Amino acid sequence: MSTSDRWSVRVSVSEAAGETDAEARLDMDDEHLAGRGKARLNPTDRDVSKIGAEIAVARALSDLAHKLLNTATADIEGVTHERARLHL
């Protein structure tokens, strides 16, 4: 028997005063995780909002990936009752 789950990631980005914030939200059935990322414009750089968004989103997705691995580690330990260690 196989099962199929549909998980979705929603990314939101906001920019103000040379700072870009991003949130990546993972919806998994009844559970949710969120990762956050930030990018700051260097005062000597040209303001290209797409680049700030790319950096902030990459950081949010990376944060989300770490949180998901931590959740999986805790779930493994809950099942095996042994220390588990997963790496990104």
N, CA, C and O atoms as a Tinker XYZ file with bonds, in Angstrom:
   352  protein
     1  N      0.846000   -1.172000    0.000000    73     2
     2  CA     0.000000    0.000000    0.000000    64     1     3
     3  C      0.897000    1.243000    0.000000    63     2     4     5
     4  O      1.892000    1.302000    0.723000    81     3
     5  N      0.543000    2.204000   -0.796000    73     3     6
     6  CA     1.301000    3.457000   -0.786000    64     5     7
     7  C      0.391000    4.589000   -0.340000    63     6     8     9
     8  O     -0.829000    4.538000   -0.494000    81     7
     9  N      1.013000    5.588000    0.207000    73     7    10
    10  CA     0.258000    6.766000    0.622000    64     9    11
    11  C      0.797000    7.971000   -0.119000    63    10    12    13
    12  O      1.937000    7.985000   -0.583000    81    11
    13  N     -0.032000    8.962000   -0.216000    73    11    14
    14  CA     0.380000   10.176000   -0.910000    64    13    15
    15  C     -0.051000   11.381000   -0.081000    63    14    16    17
    16  O     -1.230000   11.541000    0.234000    81    15
    17  N      0.887000   12.198000    0.256000    73    15    18
    18  CA     0.605000   13.437000    0.974000    64    17    19
    19  C      0.965000   14.598000    0.060000    63    18    20    21
    20  O      1.852000   14.490000   -0.787000    81    19
    21  N      0.275000   15.689000    0.242000    73    19    22
    22  CA     0.585000   16.887000   -0.525000    64    21    23
    23  C      0.997000   17.976000    0.457000    63    22    24    25
    24  O      0.176000   18.465000    1.234000    81    23
    25  N      2.240000   18.342000    0.419000    73    23    26
    26  CA     2.756000   19.421000    1.251000    64    25    27
    27  C      2.959000   20.632000    0.349000    63    26    28    29
    28  O      3.275000   20.496000   -0.833000    81    27
    29  N      2.775000   21.799000    0.913000    73    27    30
    30  CA     2.981000   23.009000    0.113000    64    29    31
    31  C      3.818000   24.012000    0.886000    63    30    32    33
    32  O      3.763000   24.092000    2.113000    81    31
    33  N      4.597000   24.777000    0.127000    73    31    34
    34  CA     5.420000   25.844000    0.700000    64    33    35
    35  C      4.925000   27.159000    0.104000    63    34    36    37
    36  O      4.818000   27.313000   -1.113000    81    35
    37  N      4.632000   28.091000    0.986000    73    35    38
    38  CA     4.257000   29.441000    0.563000    64    37    39
    39  C      5.348000   30.393000    1.004000    63    38    40    41
    40  O      5.807000   30.347000    2.145000    81    39
    41  N      5.749000   31.237000    0.108000    73    39    42
    42  CA     6.812000   32.207000    0.409000    64    41    43
    43  C      6.231000   33.607000    0.291000    63    42    44    45
    44  O      5.581000   33.942000   -0.700000    81    43
    45  N      6.470000   34.411000    1.304000    73    43    46
    46  CA     6.065000   35.817000    1.241000    64    45    47
    47  C      7.300000   36.687000    1.455000    63    46    48    49
    48  O      8.199000   36.345000    2.223000    81    47
    49  N      7.319000   37.804000    0.764000    73    47    50
    50  CA     8.465000   38.717000    0.793000    64    49    51
    51  C      7.953000   40.130000    1.012000    63    50    52    53
    52  O      6.964000   40.541000    0.405000    81    51
    53  N      8.625000   40.866000    1.877000    73    51    54
    54  CA     8.299000   42.282000    2.063000    64    53    55
    55  C      9.600000   43.079000    2.124000    63    54    56    57
    56  O     10.634000   42.586000    2.575000    81    55
    57  N      9.517000   44.312000    1.662000    73    55    58
    58  CA    10.706000   45.159000    1.613000    64    57    59
    59  C     10.363000   46.540000    2.157000    63    58    60    61
    60  O      9.317000   47.105000    1.840000    81    59
    61  N     11.260000   47.071000    2.979000    73    59    62
    62  CA    11.093000   48.419000    3.517000    64    61    63
    63  C     12.441000   48.943000    3.987000    63    62    64    65
    64  O     13.193000   48.234000    4.656000    81    63
    65  N     12.733000   50.155000    3.643000    73    63    66
    66  CA    13.916000   50.874000    4.136000    64    65    67
    67  C     15.214000   50.073000    3.968000    63    66    68    69
    68  O     16.026000   49.994000    4.889000    81    67
    69  N     15.396000   49.487000    2.795000    73    67    70
    70  CA    16.642000   48.779000    2.533000    64    69    71
    71  C     16.757000   47.411000    3.161000    63    70    72    73
    72  O     17.831000   46.811000    3.141000    81    71
    73  N     15.668000   46.903000    3.721000    73    71    74
    74  CA    15.656000   45.561000    4.299000    64    73    75
    75  C     14.568000   44.733000    3.638000    63    74    76    77
    76  O     13.455000   45.208000    3.415000    81    75
    77  N     14.902000   43.505000    3.332000    73    75    78
    78  CA    13.937000   42.572000    2.750000    64    77    79
    79  C     13.759000   41.413000    3.708000    63    78    80    81
    80  O     14.732000   40.805000    4.152000    81    79
    81  N     12.517000   41.113000    4.021000    73    79    82
    82  CA    12.174000   39.995000    4.899000    64    81    83
    83  C     11.402000   38.960000    4.095000    63    82    84    85
    84  O     10.576000   39.301000    3.248000    81    83
    85  N     11.684000   37.688000    4.373000    73    83    86
    86  CA    10.966000   36.608000    3.706000    64    85    87
    87  C     10.550000   35.572000    4.739000    63    86    88    89
    88  O     11.239000   35.346000    5.733000    81    87
    89  N      9.410000   34.952000    4.479000    73    87    90
    90  CA     8.955000   33.839000    5.285000    64    89    91
    91  C      8.589000   32.706000    4.338000    63    90    92    93
    92  O      7.863000   32.907000    3.364000    81    91
    93  N      9.096000   31.515000    4.632000    73    91    94
    94  CA     8.734000   30.312000    3.895000    64    93    95
    95  C      7.942000   29.436000    4.854000    63    94    96    97
    96  O      8.460000   29.009000    5.885000    81    95
    97  N      6.689000   29.171000    4.513000    73    95    98
    98  CA     5.804000   28.404000    5.399000    64    97    99
    99  C      5.487000   27.067000    4.746000    63    98   100   101
   100  O      4.992000   27.008000    3.620000    81    99
   101  N      5.778000   26.001000    5.469000    73    99   102
   102  CA     5.506000   24.643000    5.005000    64   101   103
   103  C      4.243000   24.136000    5.688000    63   102   104   105
   104  O      4.179000   24.071000    6.915000    81   103
   105  N      3.245000   23.778000    4.896000    73   103   106
   106  CA     2.010000   23.208000    5.426000    64   105   107
   107  C      2.014000   21.717000    5.129000    63   106   108   109
   108  O      2.055000   21.298000    3.972000    81   107
   109  N      1.970000   20.914000    6.206000    73   107   110
   110  CA     1.990000   19.458000    6.110000    64   109   111
   111  C      0.784000   18.933000    6.864000    63   110   112   113
   112  O      0.824000   18.808000    8.088000    81   111
   113  N     -0.268000   18.630000    6.162000    73   111   114
   114  CA    -1.484000   18.134000    6.802000    64   113   115
   115  C     -1.842000   19.016000    7.999000    63   114   116   117
   116  O     -2.270000   20.155000    7.813000    81   115
   117  N     -1.674000   18.507000    9.231000    73   115   118
   118  CA    -2.055000   19.267000   10.437000    64   117   119
   119  C     -0.885000   20.002000   11.064000    63   118   120   121
   120  O     -1.047000   20.616000   12.118000    81   119
   121  N      0.285000   19.958000   10.450000    73   119   122
   122  CA     1.467000   20.611000   11.013000    64   121   123
   123  C      1.922000   21.744000   10.106000    63   122   124   125
   124  O      1.680000   21.742000    8.899000    81   123
   125  N      2.585000   22.705000   10.721000    73   123   126
   126  CA     3.111000   23.843000    9.975000    64   125   127
   127  C      4.485000   24.201000   10.531000    63   126   128   129
   128  O      4.705000   24.156000   11.742000    81   127
   129  N      5.393000   24.552000    9.652000    73   127   130
   130  CA     6.702000   25.064000   10.042000    64   129   131
   131  C      6.950000   26.337000    9.243000    63   130   132   133
   132  O      6.455000   26.478000    8.125000    81   131
   133  N      7.709000   27.256000    9.808000    73   131   134
   134  CA     8.034000   28.483000    9.087000    64   133   135
   135  C      9.516000   28.797000    9.250000    63   134   136   137
   136  O     10.088000   28.661000   10.332000    81   135
   137  N     10.110000   29.214000    8.160000    73   135   138
   138  CA    11.494000   29.676000    8.169000    64   137   139
   139  C     11.523000   31.148000    7.807000    63   138   140   141
   140  O     10.677000   31.632000    7.055000    81   139
   141  N     12.487000   31.842000    8.339000    73   139   142
   142  CA    12.577000   33.283000    8.077000    64   141   143
   143  C     13.966000   33.651000    7.571000    63   142   144   145
   144  O     14.970000   33.040000    7.936000    81   143
   145  N     13.987000   34.666000    6.722000    73   143   146
   146  CA    15.253000   35.153000    6.190000    64   145   147
   147  C     15.200000   36.652000    6.011000    63   146   148   149
   148  O     14.129000   37.245000    5.882000    81   147
   149  N     16.380000   37.258000    6.005000    73   147   150
   150  CA    16.474000   38.711000    5.897000    64   149   151
   151  C     17.653000   39.058000    5.004000    63   150   152   153
   152  O     18.657000   38.347000    4.978000    81   151
   153  N     17.524000   40.153000    4.277000    73   151   154
   154  CA    18.627000   40.716000    3.501000    64   153   155
   155  C     18.640000   42.212000    3.741000    63   154   156   157
   156  O     17.593000   42.855000    3.827000    81   155
   157  N     19.827000   42.747000    3.845000    73   155   158
   158  CA    19.979000   44.195000    4.048000    64   157   159
   159  C     20.798000   44.772000    2.914000    63   158   160   161
   160  O     21.808000   44.204000    2.498000    81   159
   161  N     20.348000   45.900000    2.429000    73   159   162
   162  CA    21.049000   46.581000    1.359000    64   161   163
   163  C     22.298000   47.258000    1.904000    63   162   164   165
   164  O     22.221000   48.049000    2.844000    81   163
   165  N     23.442000   46.949000    1.317000    73   163   166
   166  CA    24.674000   47.653000    1.659000    64   165   167
   167  C     24.541000   49.069000    1.124000    63   166   168   169
   168  O     24.209000   49.244000   -0.048000    81   167
   169  N     24.789000   50.091000    1.944000    73   167   170
   170  CA    24.603000   51.478000    1.491000    64   169   171
   171  C     25.411000   51.838000    0.244000    63   170   172   173
   172  O     25.051000   52.771000   -0.473000    81   171
   173  N     26.485000   51.117000   -0.019000    73   171   174
   174  CA    27.294000   51.426000   -1.201000    64   173   175
   175  C     26.834000   50.673000   -2.449000    63   174   176   177
   176  O     27.350000   50.917000   -3.540000    81   175
   177  N     25.873000   49.761000   -2.303000    73   175   178
   178  CA    25.379000   48.983000   -3.439000    64   177   179
   179  C     24.168000   49.648000   -4.075000    63   178   180   181
   180  O     23.455000   50.424000   -3.441000    81   179
   181  N     23.958000   49.324000   -5.337000    73   179   182
   182  CA    22.771000   49.790000   -6.051000    64   181   183
   183  C     21.578000   48.978000   -5.555000    63   182   184   185
   184  O     21.698000   47.774000   -5.332000    81   183
   185  N     20.439000   49.621000   -5.385000    73   183   186
   186  CA    19.240000   48.957000   -4.863000    64   185   187
   187  C     18.550000   48.178000   -5.985000    63   186   188   189
   188  O     17.890000   48.756000   -6.848000    81   187
   189  N     18.718000   46.855000   -5.953000    73   187   190
   190  CA    18.037000   45.969000   -6.893000    64   189   191
   191  C     17.182000   45.034000   -6.034000    63   190   192   193
   192  O     17.684000   44.068000   -5.461000    81   191
   193  N     15.889000   45.335000   -5.955000    73   191   194
   194  CA    15.026000   44.622000   -5.010000    64   193   195
   195  C     14.973000   43.118000   -5.288000    63   194   196   197
   196  O     14.825000   42.331000   -4.352000    81   195
   197  N     15.091000   42.702000   -6.554000    73   195   198
   198  CA    15.054000   41.271000   -6.873000    64   197   199
   199  C     16.189000   40.530000   -6.173000    63   198   200   201
   200  O     15.996000   39.412000   -5.695000    81   199
   201  N     17.359000   41.135000   -6.111000    73   199   202
   202  CA    18.504000   40.483000   -5.468000    64   201   203
   203  C     18.257000   40.344000   -3.969000    63   202   204   205
   204  O     18.538000   39.294000   -3.391000    81   203
   205  N     17.744000   41.374000   -3.345000    73   203   206
   206  CA    17.416000   41.290000   -1.921000    64   205   207
   207  C     16.391000   40.209000   -1.645000    63   206   208   209
   208  O     16.497000   39.483000   -0.657000    81   207
   209  N     15.388000   40.098000   -2.523000    73   207   210
   210  CA    14.365000   39.067000   -2.361000    64   209   211
   211  C     14.973000   37.680000   -2.518000    63   210   212   213
   212  O     14.657000   36.775000   -1.746000    81   211
   213  N     15.835000   37.505000   -3.498000    73   211   214
   214  CA    16.485000   36.203000   -3.700000    64   213   215
   215  C     17.272000   35.774000   -2.465000    63   214   216   217
   216  O     17.193000   34.622000   -2.036000    81   215
   217  N     18.021000   36.696000   -1.907000    73   215   218
   218  CA    18.834000   36.383000   -0.724000    64   217   219
   219  C     17.941000   36.072000    0.477000    63   218   220   221
   220  O     18.161000   35.084000    1.178000    81   219
   221  N     16.938000   36.914000    0.713000    73   219   222
   222  CA    16.044000   36.701000    1.854000    64   221   223
   223  C     15.284000   35.384000    1.732000    63   222   224   225
   224  O     15.140000   34.660000    2.717000    81   223
   225  N     14.796000   35.066000    0.531000    73   223   226
   226  CA    14.057000   33.818000    0.330000    64   225   227
   227  C     14.980000   32.615000    0.498000    63   226   228   229
   228  O     14.595000   31.619000    1.112000    81   227
   229  N     16.195000   32.700000   -0.042000    73   227   230
   230  CA    17.149000   31.595000    0.132000    64   229   231
   231  C     17.413000   31.348000    1.614000    63   230   232   233
   232  O     17.484000   30.198000    2.049000    81   231
   233  N     17.557000   32.399000    2.376000    73   231   234
   234  CA    17.801000   32.254000    3.812000    64   233   235
   235  C     16.569000   31.692000    4.520000    63   234   236   237
   236  O     16.702000   30.884000    5.439000    81   235
   237  N     15.381000   32.106000    4.108000    73   235   238
   238  CA    14.151000   31.578000    4.719000    64   237   239
   239  C     14.002000   30.089000    4.420000    63   238   240   241
   240  O     13.628000   29.315000    5.301000    81   239
   241  N     14.289000   29.685000    3.187000    73   239   242
   242  CA    14.198000   28.268000    2.830000    64   241   243
   243  C     15.248000   27.444000    3.569000    63   242   244   245
   244  O     14.980000   26.312000    3.973000    81   243
   245  N     16.432000   28.004000    3.745000    73   243   246
   246  CA    17.479000   27.313000    4.497000    64   245   247
   247  C     17.058000   27.138000    5.955000    63   246   248   249
   248  O     17.246000   26.070000    6.538000    81   247
   249  N     16.495000   28.182000    6.532000    73   247   250
   250  CA    16.005000   28.110000    7.914000    64   249   251
   251  C     14.902000   27.058000    8.027000    63   250   252   253
   252  O     14.872000   26.281000    8.982000    81   251
   253  N     14.003000   27.038000    7.053000    73   251   254
   254  CA    12.933000   26.048000    7.042000    64   253   255
   255  C     13.499000   24.634000    6.938000    63   254   256   257
   256  O     13.028000   23.730000    7.629000    81   255
   257  N     14.487000   24.435000    6.097000    73   255   258
   258  CA    15.108000   23.112000    5.950000    64   257   259
   259  C     15.714000   22.639000    7.263000    63   258   260   261
   260  O     15.567000   21.473000    7.630000    81   259
   261  N     16.394000   23.531000    7.973000    73   259   262
   262  CA    16.968000   23.161000    9.269000    64   261   263
   263  C     15.876000   22.783000   10.271000    63   262   264   265
   264  O     16.012000   21.805000   11.006000    81   263
   265  N     14.806000   23.555000   10.295000    73   263   266
   266  CA    13.716000   23.259000   11.229000    64   265   267
   267  C     13.054000   21.927000   10.892000    63   266   268   269
   268  O     12.678000   21.181000   11.795000    81   267
   269  N     12.906000   21.619000    9.597000    73   267   270
   270  CA    12.301000   20.352000    9.205000    64   269   271
   271  C     13.199000   19.181000    9.593000    63   270   272   273
   272  O     12.703000   18.149000   10.045000    81   271
   273  N     14.504000   19.325000    9.423000    73   271   274
   274  CA    15.427000   18.276000    9.859000    64   273   275
   275  C     15.379000   18.095000   11.371000    63   274   276   277
   276  O     15.427000   16.963000   11.852000    81   275
   277  N     15.287000   19.172000   12.123000    73   275   278
   278  CA    15.172000   19.072000   13.579000    64   277   279
   279  C     13.884000   18.352000   13.973000    63   278   280   281
   280  O     13.879000   17.548000   14.906000    81   279
   281  N     12.802000   18.638000   13.269000    73   279   282
   282  CA    11.534000   17.958000   13.533000    64   281   283
   283  C     11.651000   16.469000   13.232000    63   282   284   285
   284  O     11.192000   15.638000   14.015000    81   283
   285  N     12.265000   16.128000   12.097000    73   283   286
   286  CA    12.449000   14.720000   11.738000    64   285   287
   287  C     13.329000   14.006000   12.753000    63   286   288   289
   288  O     13.064000   12.857000   13.107000    81   287
   289  N     14.373000   14.681000   13.221000    73   287   290
   290  CA    15.253000   14.095000   14.238000    64   289   291
   291  C     14.471000   13.779000   15.504000    63   290   292   293
   292  O     14.598000   12.690000   16.063000    81   291
   293  N     13.664000   14.727000   15.952000    73   291   294
   294  CA    12.857000   14.507000   17.153000    64   293   295
   295  C     11.862000   13.369000   16.938000    63   294   296   297
   296  O     11.621000   12.578000   17.850000    81   295
   297  N     11.288000   13.283000   15.752000    73   295   298
   298  CA    10.343000   12.196000   15.467000    64   297   299
   299  C     11.047000   10.845000   15.475000    63   298   300   301
   300  O     10.500000    9.877000   16.004000    81   299
   301  N     12.245000   10.754000   14.904000    73   299   302
   302  CA    13.012000    9.512000   14.916000    64   301   303
   303  C     13.319000    9.101000   16.351000    63   302   304   305
   304  O     13.155000    7.939000   16.723000    81   303
   305  N     13.769000   10.070000   17.158000    73   303   306
   306  CA    14.095000    9.771000   18.550000    64   305   307
   307  C     12.861000    9.321000   19.319000    63   306   308   309
   308  O     12.960000    8.481000   20.214000    81   307
   309  N     11.701000    9.871000   18.981000    73   307   310
   310  CA    10.463000    9.467000   19.648000    64   309   311
   311  C     10.070000    8.038000   19.319000    63   310   312   313
   312  O      9.458000    7.354000   20.140000    81   311
   313  N     10.418000    7.584000   18.126000    73   311   314
   314  CA    10.080000    6.222000   17.713000    64   313   315
   315  C     11.120000    5.221000   18.193000    63   314   316   317
   316  O     10.774000    4.138000   18.666000    81   315
   317  N     12.404000    5.585000   18.073000    73   315   318
   318  CA    13.473000    4.625000   18.386000    64   317   319
   319  C     13.936000    4.692000   19.835000    63   318   320   321
   320  O     14.548000    3.748000   20.335000    81   319
   321  N     13.648000    5.795000   20.511000    73   319   322
   322  CA    14.124000    6.039000   21.871000    64   321   323
   323  C     15.650000    6.034000   21.927000    63   322   324   325
   324  O     16.246000    5.683000   22.945000    81   323
   325  N     16.268000    6.429000   20.820000    73   323   326
   326  CA    17.724000    6.563000   20.733000    64   325   327
   327  C     18.045000    7.917000   20.124000    63   326   328   329
   328  O     17.242000    8.507000   19.402000    81   327
   329  N     19.233000    8.385000   20.437000    73   327   330
   330  CA    19.679000    9.669000   19.893000    64   329   331
   331  C     19.841000    9.547000   18.376000    63   330   332   333
   332  O     20.440000    8.592000   17.882000    81   331
   333  N     19.308000   10.513000   17.657000    73   331   334
   334  CA    19.435000   10.543000   16.198000    64   333   335
   335  C     20.138000   11.835000   15.800000    63   334   336   337
   336  O     20.038000   12.851000   16.488000    81   335
   337  N     20.842000   11.779000   14.692000    73   335   338
   338  CA    21.555000   12.972000   14.239000    64   337   339
   339  C     21.471000   13.040000   12.715000    63   338   340   341
   340  O     22.048000   12.208000   12.015000    81   339
   341  N     20.758000   14.026000   12.216000    73   339   342
   342  CA    20.631000   14.233000   10.780000    64   341   343
   343  C     21.380000   15.501000   10.399000    63   342   344   345
   344  O     21.468000   16.447000   11.182000    81   343
   345  N     21.917000   15.507000    9.189000    73   343   346
   346  CA    22.674000   16.667000    8.711000    64   345   347
   347  C     22.035000   17.224000    7.463000    63   346   348   349
   348  O     21.455000   16.486000    6.666000    81   347
   349  N     22.139000   18.507000    7.299000    73   347   350
   350  CA    21.609000   19.178000    6.111000    64   349   351
   351  C     22.549000   18.949000    4.958000    63   350   352
   352  O     22.297000   19.428000    3.852000    81   351
